[in-house]
Amino acid sequence: MKKLSIVGISALLIGVSAVGCGDDAVDNPGQPTAGKGSGGASNTGGTGKGGKANTGGTQNNNDGGVDSGGEPPMGVAGMGGAPPVEACDIYGDRPIKAIPADAEGNITAELLTADTVWSLNARLYVPAGQTLTIEPCTRIEGTPKPNAGSLFVMQGAKINAVGTPDAPIVFTSEDHTVSANPWGGVVLLGNAPIAPATAAETNPVRIYEGLTDERASYGGTDLADDSGEMAYVRIEFGGDIIVTTPKTKEINGLSFGGVGSGTKIHHIMVKDQADDCFEWFGGTVNADHLICQNPDDDMFDTDEGFKGHLQYLFGRSLTKGTSDDPNGFEWDGNQPLLTAPAATLSVPQASNATLCGYKATDKVTYGALLRRNLGEGTLVQNSIVTGYTFGVDARDSVGTTAAPLIAWTNSLFFEQVTADGANPADDELKDGAFDEQSWLTLAANANDVSSAVPAGFDCYADVPVAPSAPVAGATPGAGFDEAGTFVGAFGEDNWATGAWVDWALPD
């Protein structure tokens, strides 16, 4: 049983949800083209299910208008142009079958149908040259240890997992809740470039997170490599520990290893994961409309030369988690080799994020930890950061306060545990005396570093609630969705409604 009924709560908050429409493709985001622009932060929360038999019972979209009679939740509506599919009972009874695979764990099926619950009963691999298609309203259940299930999409293979707002694809555990021995996650592996781990490496290829199976290799030279498409997917209750030495490594909710820009990723929720929700190891893939709830570690983690672009990100922690340093963004230039050539370093760019930390007082957390020699051009804009020890900490060759290599603009910082903007007591041996507070508060950056909370905003509510009045941001540059002229993850289009979103806490 779920702990609370999100459908019931959302029904009290709103009579009609907003409709999202239009093209939300995001690639090659650039700098903002203007200062504070027009646009509204509107209702950003979706409704989830209250039990195991959700028949699509979120407040569905009508004409696209927000009900003016109440404070709408921060929800998710379908902006991706997905064809209409009848709402489904994602937790309904169906026969359970193991995903067909050979003795080595190579998946032999090309289609997983919605009339079956598919058991992911080991680390299974989609082989090169094969596409695995998963129908809308399909439930896949990962088994726990000793045969913890995870899905690996190998280099040269593709996944076609495209649900709809009310007929999502759900990767979950067998008992649909948090476990001490969780299943793993979903790992996409591509042929796009990654940064080197040694000075001698050119066009490096490595194996995912300490594994030794070469089928988990990633990296190459194809910037536009295509690993398929995932949309309207929820991944929950995973995080299998795969190695313990020299340090413990768990599988993230959704991992990208050298995934190229030909891959399409949008409308994905990861929740209650025993590691990061999303992590990018190099590659050039772009992603948008991502939700992270209750990670044990970081929400959105990039490393190893990642050069993709991310837009419309919502993350919140309602539970404490076990990590020593859970952060919203944890962005590294290249952890394996800090002296890697500048051209190979990560240059992540993000727009329209809302990051809400747990407000812990016994550990240091950051809305964004920017470190390990990020490349010039790294950018965050039009974002909200709240609930962390510090809003931002920048380390390791990010330029100087007067001439930074990184940019953070048109954003709001409020109600951190210790400070609203940055870490004023940062170790100057790590950042070369870079002054985050001065950097953030430069007039040209148009950030608001204060204790003022936007009226109506509550990202910690059972169903999170957006500011009741529009919060204007900048017009994003070329490659972003230029309609994102508001601050935070949600604007006029309520993109978080439907059965693919579940805000409920686990039992």
VEXMARVO-11599 format. One line per field, with one value per residue (C-alpha): chain; residue number from 1; x, y negated, z; residue in one letter. Coordinates in steps of 0.2 Angstrom, whole numbers, plus 2048, in hexadecimal, padded with zeros to 3 digits. Example, Ala and Ser with C-alpha at 12.3 -4.5 7.8 and 13.67 -1.06 7.14 Angstrom:
2
cadena <- A|A $
num <- 1|2 $
east <- 83E|844 $
north <- 816|805 $
up <- 827|824 $
residuo <- A|S $
***
This chain:
507
cadena <- A|A|A|A|A|A|A|A|A|A|A|A|A|A|A|A|A|A|A|A|A|A|A|A|A|A|A|A|A|A|A|A|A|A|A|A|A|A|A|A|A|A|A|A|A|A|A|A|A|A|A|A|A|A|A|A|A|A|A|A|A|A|A|A|A|A|A|A|A|A|A|A|A|A|A|A|A|A|A|A|A|A|A|A|A|A|A|A|A|A|A|A|A|A|A|A|A|A|A|A|A|A|A|A|A|A|A|A|A|A|A|A|A|A|A|A|A|A|A|A|A|A|A|A|A|A|A|A|A|A|A|A|A|A|A|A|A|A|A|A|A|A|A|A|A|A|A|A|A|A|A|A|A|A|A|A|A|A|A|A|A|A|A|A|A|A|A|A|A|A|A|A|A|A|A|A|A|A|A|A|A|A|A|A|A|A|A|A|A|A|A|A|A|A|A|A|A|A|A|A|A|A|A|A|A|A|A|A|A|A|A|A|A|A|A|A|A|A|A|A|A|A|A|A|A|A|A|A|A|A|A|A|A|A|A|A|A|A|A|A|A|A|A|A|A|A|A|A|A|A|A|A|A|A|A|A|A|A|A|A|A|A|A|A|A|A|A|A|A|A|A|A|A|A|A|A|A|A|A|A|A|A|A|A|A|A|A|A|A|A|A|A|A|A|A|A|A|A|A|A|A|A|A|A|A|A|A|A|A|A|A|A|A|A|A|A|A|A|A|A|A|A|A|A|A|A|A|A|A|A|A|A|A|A|A|A|A|A|A|A|A|A|A|A|A|A|A|A|A|A|A|A|A|A|A|A|A|A|A|A|A|A|A|A|A|A|A|A|A|A|A|A|A|A|A|A|A|A|A|A|A|A|A|A|A|A|A|A|A|A|A|A|A|A|A|A|A|A|A|A|A|A|A|A|A|A|A|A|A|A|A|A|A|A|A|A|A|A|A|A|A|A|A|A|A|A|A|A|A|A|A|A|A|A|A|A|A|A|A|A|A|A|A|A|A|A|A|A|A|A|A|A|A|A|A|A|A|A|A|A|A|A|A|A|A|A|A|A|A|A|A|A|A|A|A|A|A|A|A|A|A|A|A|A|A|A|A|A|A|A|A|A|A|A|A|A|A|A|A|A|A|A|A|A|A|A|A $
num <- 1|2|3|4|5|6|7|8|9|10|11|12|13|14|15|16|17|18|19|20|21|22|23|24|25|26|27|28|29|30|31|32|33|34|35|36|37|38|39|40|41|42|43|44|45|46|47|48|49|50|51|52|53|54|55|56|57|58|59|60|61|62|63|64|65|66|67|68|69|70|71|72|73|74|75|76|77|78|79|80|81|82|83|84|85|86|87|88|89|90|91|92|93|94|95|96|97|98|99|100|101|102|103|104|105|106|107|108|109|110|111|112|113|114|115|116|117|118|119|120|121|122|123|124|125|126|127|128|129|130|131|132|133|134|135|136|137|138|139|140|141|142|143|144|145|146|147|148|149|150|151|152|153|154|155|156|157|158|159|160|161|162|163|164|165|166|167|168|169|170|171|172|173|174|175|176|177|178|179|180|181|182|183|184|185|186|187|188|189|190|191|192|193|194|195|196|197|198|199|200|201|202|203|204|205|206|207|208|209|210|211|212|213|214|215|216|217|218|219|220|221|222|223|224|225|226|227|228|229|230|231|232|233|234|235|236|237|238|239|240|241|242|243|244|245|246|247|248|249|250|251|252|253|254|255|256|257|258|259|260|261|262|263|264|265|266|267|268|269|270|271|272|273|274|275|276|277|278|279|280|281|282|283|284|285|286|287|288|289|290|291|292|293|294|295|296|297|298|299|300|301|302|303|304|305|306|307|308|309|310|311|312|313|314|315|316|317|318|319|320|321|322|323|324|325|326|327|328|329|330|331|332|333|334|335|336|337|338|339|340|341|342|343|344|345|346|347|348|349|350|351|352|353|354|355|356|357|358|359|360|361|362|363|364|365|366|367|368|369|370|371|372|373|374|375|376|377|378|379|380|381|382|383|384|385|386|387|388|389|390|391|392|393|394|395|396|397|398|399|400|401|402|403|404|405|406|407|408|409|410|411|412|413|414|415|416|417|418|419|420|421|422|423|424|425|426|427|428|429|430|431|432|433|434|435|436|437|438|439|440|441|442|443|444|445|446|447|448|449|450|451|452|453|454|455|456|457|458|459|460|461|462|463|464|465|466|467|468|469|470|471|472|473|474|475|476|477|478|479|480|481|482|483|484|485|486|487|488|489|490|491|492|493|494|495|496|497|498|499|500|501|502|503|504|505|506|507 $
east <- 800|806|807|7FC|7F0|7F7|7E8|7DD|7E8|7EA|7D7|7D6|7E2|7DC|7CD|7D6|7E8|7F1|7F4|805|807|813|825|831|840|850|861|870|86B|874|876|866|862|85B|85B|84B|83E|82B|824|81B|820|810|80A|817|811|809|7FE|803|7FA|7F4|7F5|7FB|7EC|7ED|7E3|7EA|7E1|7EA|7E1|7E1|7E3|7D4|7D7|7E8|7E2|7E6|7D7|7D7|7CD|7DB|7EE|7F3|800|810|80C|810|807|80B|815|81E|810|80D|7FE|7EF|7EE|7E0|7E6|7EC|7ED|800|7FE|7F1|7F3|7FB|805|817|824|837|83E|845|858|865|870|87C|86F|86D|85B|853|842|83F|82E|828|815|809|7FF|80D|817|829|836|847|84F|862|86D|866|86E|866|873|87B|870|860|852|847|836|82B|819|810|808|815|81C|82D|832|844|849|854|864|86B|866|862|85B|861|85E|86E|86C|87D|886|87E|86E|85E|84F|83E|835|828|819|80C|807|7F9|801|812|820|825|835|832|836|82D|824|823|82C|83D|847|858|85D|856|856|862|85D|85D|86E|870|881|886|895|896|8A6|8AB|8BA|8CA|8D0|8E2|8ED|8F0|8DE|8D6|8C4|8C2|8B6|8B3|8A8|899|89C|8A9|8A1|8AD|8A0|8A5|893|892|89E|89B|8A4|8AA|8AA|898|890|87F|87F|86D|868|855|848|840|831|823|82D|82E|83D|83B|842|853|865|86E|880|88B|89C|8A3|8B5|8BE|8AE|89C|893|880|876|86E|85B|860|872|879|88A|891|87F|87E|873|868|860|850|84D|83E|830|839|837|843|83E|844|855|863|870|86D|85D|866|879|882|893|899|88F|885|873|866|857|848|83A|842|83C|847|83F|848|859|865|872|872|864|86C|87F|88A|89C|8A9|8A7|895|88F|87D|86F|861|851|842|849|840|848|843|848|83B|845|857|860|870|87D|88A|887|877|876|86A|877|888|891|8A3|8AE|8B7|8BA|8C5|8D2|8D2|8E0|8D6|8D7|8CA|8C1|8BC|8B5|8A3|899|887|87A|869|85A|84A|84F|847|852|84B|857|852|857|863|86D|879|881|887|87D|87D|870|87E|890|89A|8AB|8B9|8BE|8AD|8AF|8AD|89B|893|882|873|865|853|853|84E|859|852|855|867|875|87C|875|885|897|8A3|8B4|8C3|8C8|8B7|8C0|8C0|8B2|8B5|8B8|8AE|8AE|89C|88C|87D|86F|85D|85A|853|85C|852|850|861|865|874|875|86A|877|888|894|89D|8A9|8AF|8C1|8CB|8D8|8CA|8C3|8D1|8C8|8B9|8AB|89A|890|898|896|884|87F|887|879|87D|878|867|866|85B|865|859|84E|83E|834|829|817|80E|81D|81F|829|828|815|80D|80A|817|810|818|818|807|80D|819|82B|833|844|84E|84A|855|861|862|85F|854|842|840|82F|839|839|834|83F|83E|838|826|81E|80D|80E|80A|815|814|803|7FF|802|814|816|815|818|813|820|824|81D $
north <- 800|7EE|7E3|7D6|7D2|7C5|7C6|7C1|7B3|7AC|7AC|7A1|795|793|797|797|799|790|797|797|796|793|798|79A|7A0|79A|799|78F|782|772|762|758|74B|73F|73A|73B|740|743|754|75C|769|773|782|790|79F|7AE|7BA|7CC|7DB|7DF|7F2|800|7FF|7EE|7ED|7DD|7D4|7C3|7B3|7B4|7A6|79D|78E|789|77C|77C|77C|76A|770|778|779|786|793|794|7A2|7AA|7AA|7B1|7A5|7B2|7B4|7C6|7CE|7D0|7E1|7E6|7E5|7F6|7FF|800|80A|816|829|831|841|83F|845|843|838|845|846|853|85B|84C|83F|839|834|83E|835|826|821|820|81F|817|826|82E|829|82B|831|82A|838|834|828|82A|822|81C|822|817|816|819|80D|812|80A|808|805|7F7|7FD|80A|80E|815|81C|81D|82B|828|830|83D|83B|829|823|815|811|80D|806|80A|7FF|801|807|7FC|7FB|7F5|7F2|7E5|7E4|7D6|7CC|7D8|7E8|7E7|7F4|7F8|800|805|811|822|81B|809|801|7FD|80D|810|81A|810|815|80A|7FE|7FA|7F6|7F0|7F2|7E9|7E5|7D2|7CA|7CB|7C3|7CD|7D5|7D4|7C8|7D5|7D9|7D4|7D8|7E1|7EF|7F5|801|7FA|7F7|804|813|81F|825|81D|81C|80D|803|7F1|7E3|7E0|7D3|7D1|7C1|7C5|7D7|7DD|7E8|7E7|7DD|7DD|7D3|7D4|7E0|7E2|7EB|7EE|7F7|7FD|7FB|80C|80B|812|810|80C|809|7FD|7F5|7F9|7F6|7F8|7F8|7E8|7E6|7E1|7E1|7DB|7E1|7D9|7D6|7CC|7BD|7C8|7D0|7C8|7C7|7BE|7BF|7CB|7CD|7D5|7D7|7E0|7E5|7EB|7E0|7D2|7D0|7CB|7CC|7C8|7CF|7C5|7C5|7B8|7BD|7AF|7B2|7A9|7AA|7B5|7B7|7BE|7C2|7C8|7CE|7D5|7CB|7BE|7B8|7B4|7B9|7B6|7BC|7C2|7B5|7B3|7A6|7A8|79B|79D|794|795|79E|7A0|7A8|7AA|7B4|7B7|7C5|7C3|7D0|7D9|7D0|7C4|7B7|7B7|7A9|7A2|7A0|7A9|7A4|7A9|7A5|7B6|7BF|7CD|7C0|7AE|7AA|7AF|7A4|795|79B|7AB|7A4|7A4|795|798|78B|78A|77F|77F|78A|78A|793|795|79D|7A6|798|7A3|79C|7AA|7AB|79E|79E|793|78E|78F|795|78F|797|7A1|795|792|78C|77A|777|781|778|778|76C|768|774|775|77C|77E|78A|78D|788|77D|778|77A|77F|77E|786|78B|780|777|767|757|74D|73F|74B|75C|76A|76F|765|765|758|753|75E|75E|764|764|76E|777|77F|773|767|762|760|769|770|761|76C|776|77D|771|77F|787|778|76C|75F|75F|756|75E|751|742|74C|750|73F|735|72B|732|743|73E|74A|747|74D|749|751|74D|75C|759|758|769|773|784|791|79C|79D|7AF|7A8|79A|789|77C|769|761|753|754|753|74B|752|750|756|765|765|76F|781|780|77F|76D|76D|770|75E|762|766|778|789|784|776|774|786|792|7A0|7AC|7B3|7C5|7D7|7D5|7CA|7D1|7C5|7D1|7D6|7E9|7F4 $
up <- 800|7FC|80B|805|7F6|7EB|7E0|7EE|7F4|7E2|7E0|7EF|7E8|7D6|7CC|7BB|7B7|7AA|799|791|77F|771|76D|77D|774|77B|773|774|781|781|78B|78F|782|78E|7A0|7AB|79E|79F|7A3|7B1|7BD|7BE|7C6|7C6|7CF|7C8|7D1|7D4|7D9|7EA|7E9|7DF|7D3|7CB|7BC|7B6|7C3|7C2|7BF|7AC|79F|798|78D|794|7A0|7B2|7BE|7C5|7D4|7DE|7E0|7D4|7D8|7CF|7C3|7B3|7A3|792|788|77D|770|775|76D|779|781|78D|79F|7A6|7B6|7B8|7C8|7C2|7C3|7B4|7B1|7B6|7AA|7AA|79C|78F|78F|78B|798|798|79B|78A|787|778|778|76D|775|787|786|793|796|7A0|7B0|7AA|7B7|7B6|7BF|7BC|7B3|7A2|792|782|775|768|758|762|767|776|775|784|783|78C|79D|79F|7B0|7B2|7C4|7C9|7D4|7E4|7E8|7E6|7D4|7D4|7C4|7B9|7A7|79C|78A|782|776|765|76D|76F|77B|775|786|782|78D|78F|79D|7A3|79C|7A2|7A2|7B4|7BA|7CD|7DA|7DD|7EC|7E6|7F4|7FB|7FF|809|7FA|7EB|7D9|7CE|7C0|7AE|7A5|794|78C|77C|770|773|77A|78C|795|797|7A7|7A3|799|78C|788|778|774|784|788|79A|7A3|7AE|7C0|7C5|7BB|7B2|7A5|794|78F|79B|791|78B|782|770|762|75C|763|75C|761|764|772|76F|778|78A|78E|79C|7A6|7B9|7C1|7D4|7E3|7DB|7DF|7E0|7E6|7D8|7E0|7F1|7EE|7ED|7F1|7F1|7E0|7DE|7CD|7CA|7C6|7B4|7AE|79E|799|789|783|773|76E|762|772|778|78A|792|79F|7AB|7BE|7C9|7DB|7EB|7E3|7EE|7E5|7D8|7CE|7BE|7BA|7A9|7A6|797|787|77F|782|786|792|798|7A4|7B1|7C3|7D2|7E2|7F2|7EB|7F8|7F0|7E2|7D7|7C6|7C5|7B6|7B3|7A7|79A|799|78C|78C|790|79D|79E|7AA|7B9|7C9|7D8|7EB|7FA|807|80F|816|80C|810|807|810|802|7F9|7EC|7E0|7D1|7D4|7C4|7C1|7B2|7B2|7C3|7BB|7B5|7BB|7AF|7A0|791|792|783|78B|79B|7A0|79A|7A1|79E|7A7|7A7|7B1|7C0|7D1|7DE|7F0|7FD|80D|818|822|830|833|822|815|805|7F6|7E9|7DD|7DF|7D0|7D1|7C9|7BB|7B2|7A0|79B|796|7A5|7A8|7B3|7B1|7B6|7C5|7D7|7E5|7F7|806|805|811|803|7F2|7E8|7EB|7DC|7DD|7D3|7C4|7C1|7BD|7C8|7CF|7C2|7B4|7B7|7AC|7B2|7B1|7BD|7B9|7BB|7CA|7DC|7EC|7FC|80D|80D|81D|820|811|803|7F5|7F7|803|80B|814|805|805|7FB|7F7|7ED|7E3|7E1|7EC|7E1|7EA|7E6|7EF|7E6|7D5|7D8|7DD|7CF|7C7|7B6|7BC|7C1|7D0|7DF|7EF|7FD|80A|801|7FB|7EC|7F2|7F2|7EE|7F7|7EF|7FF|7FF|7FC|7EA|7E8|7E4|7D9|7DC|7DC|7D1|7C2|7C5|7B6|7AF|7A0|78E|78C|77D|76D|770|780|77F|77E|787|797|79C|7AE|7BD|7C3|7BB|7B7|7AD|7A5|79F|7AD|7A7|7B6|7B6|7B2|7B9|7B5|7C4|7D6|7E4|7F1|7FE|800|80E $
residuo <- M|K|K|L|S|I|V|G|I|S|A|L|L|I|G|V|S|A|V|G|C|G|D|D|A|V|D|N|P|G|Q|P|T|A|G|K|G|S|G|G|A|S|N|T|G|G|T|G|K|G|G|K|A|N|T|G|G|T|Q|N|N|N|D|G|G|V|D|S|G|G|E|P|P|M|G|V|A|G|M|G|G|A|P|P|V|E|A|C|D|I|Y|G|D|R|P|I|K|A|I|P|A|D|A|E|G|N|I|T|A|E|L|L|T|A|D|T|V|W|S|L|N|A|R|L|Y|V|P|A|G|Q|T|L|T|I|E|P|C|T|R|I|E|G|T|P|K|P|N|A|G|S|L|F|V|M|Q|G|A|K|I|N|A|V|G|T|P|D|A|P|I|V|F|T|S|E|D|H|T|V|S|A|N|P|W|G|G|V|V|L|L|G|N|A|P|I|A|P|A|T|A|A|E|T|N|P|V|R|I|Y|E|G|L|T|D|E|R|A|S|Y|G|G|T|D|L|A|D|D|S|G|E|M|A|Y|V|R|I|E|F|G|G|D|I|I|V|T|T|P|K|T|K|E|I|N|G|L|S|F|G|G|V|G|S|G|T|K|I|H|H|I|M|V|K|D|Q|A|D|D|C|F|E|W|F|G|G|T|V|N|A|D|H|L|I|C|Q|N|P|D|D|D|M|F|D|T|D|E|G|F|K|G|H|L|Q|Y|L|F|G|R|S|L|T|K|G|T|S|D|D|P|N|G|F|E|W|D|G|N|Q|P|L|L|T|A|P|A|A|T|L|S|V|P|Q|A|S|N|A|T|L|C|G|Y|K|A|T|D|K|V|T|Y|G|A|L|L|R|R|N|L|G|E|G|T|L|V|Q|N|S|I|V|T|G|Y|T|F|G|V|D|A|R|D|S|V|G|T|T|A|A|P|L|I|A|W|T|N|S|L|F|F|E|Q|V|T|A|D|G|A|N|P|A|D|D|E|L|K|D|G|A|F|D|E|Q|S|W|L|T|L|A|A|N|A|N|D|V|S|S|A|V|P|A|G|F|D|C|Y|A|D|V|P|V|A|P|S|A|P|V|A|G|A|T|P|G|A|G|F|D|E|A|G|T|F|V|G|A|F|G|E|D|N|W|A|T|G|A|W|V|D|W|A|L|P|D $
***
